Amino acid sequence: MQQFLSVEDVSDPMALVSEAMSCKESPLQASQLGNGKTLGLIFFNPSLRTRMSTVKAAQNLGLETIVLNTGQDSWQLEIEDQVVMNGNKAEHIKEAAAVMGQYCDILGIRTFPGLEDRDTDYQEKLLTAFVENCGRPVVSLESATRHPLQSLTDLLTIEELKKKEKPKVVLTWAPHIKPLPQAVGNSFAEWVNQTEYELVIAHPEGFDLDPKFVGSATVMTDQNKALEDADFVYAKNWSSFNDYGAVGDFPDWQITSEKMALTNQAYFMHCLPVRRNVVVSDDVIESDQSVVIQQAGNRVYAAQAVLQSILKSL
């Protein structure tokens, strides 16, 4: 693997899931693979699971890590071309990315959308600038439009827990107090469409995902109907794609025990962090059906499988 920006960079997604399972069974199986090499992790927005799990994955492979919080630990970066840099941005991404590539063998980049201009966000200018200028393999730690490490983790979790070969997986929109990106929903749909699972996406009217990510999924605007006989329920808010950045006010889309009773004793999934009693009720997230902690733990092995694959190609 030369880079990890989306499922399109993976020749066989389910083989990568199997590799992640193998990493979980024996985390130190390739503990010398990264010796003498450095992973740089560059964060443009906050992170808990992505940061800690990727560092842990790197340690399991013998990699050294350098973590940089841009805006706090570095200069503000300019990403536009042919700009007169007489404002608050002291360094251009072309130099910054190239220099980081001098210090690191792999770069992990976490970016975030502005949720104001859809075309700008979906161009992925910042992530693309790193890919074009750093001269090293780039791993997306989340971008404006995708979160592939999370999606790989999600497939690993489903594979561990599924009770039948073709489970019904429901990705359902959930309420939130502020606009959130489409990245997790986009990426989850994109990855699940590479499997044999039955994928249903449920959301209120006007909260469709970008059709290119929805793919062959069944789309429903009746949440209760969508949840019937589900084996997995993945709750996640995303702001409107068409009315870009709109948050929506649909509190009845919260996942409750009554909603879960419609399912086939489904497992509850969420990428975390989650706002309790907004996205999901306490009794659901604390129930035996909730697998959010196992899901979060699997972030280590998803990251490890990706890093391992890239290291083997260096």
Beta strands, then each sheet from edge to edge (+ up, - down):
strand 1: 38-43
strand 2: 64-69
strand 3: 77-78
strand 4: 91-92
strand 5: 106-110
strand 6: 138-140
strand 7: 168-173
strand 8: 198-202
strand 9: 218-220
strand 10: 232-236
strand 11: 267-269
sheet 1: 2+ 1+ 5+ 6+
sheet 2: 3+ 4+
sheet 3: 9+ 8+ 7+ 10+ 11+
end
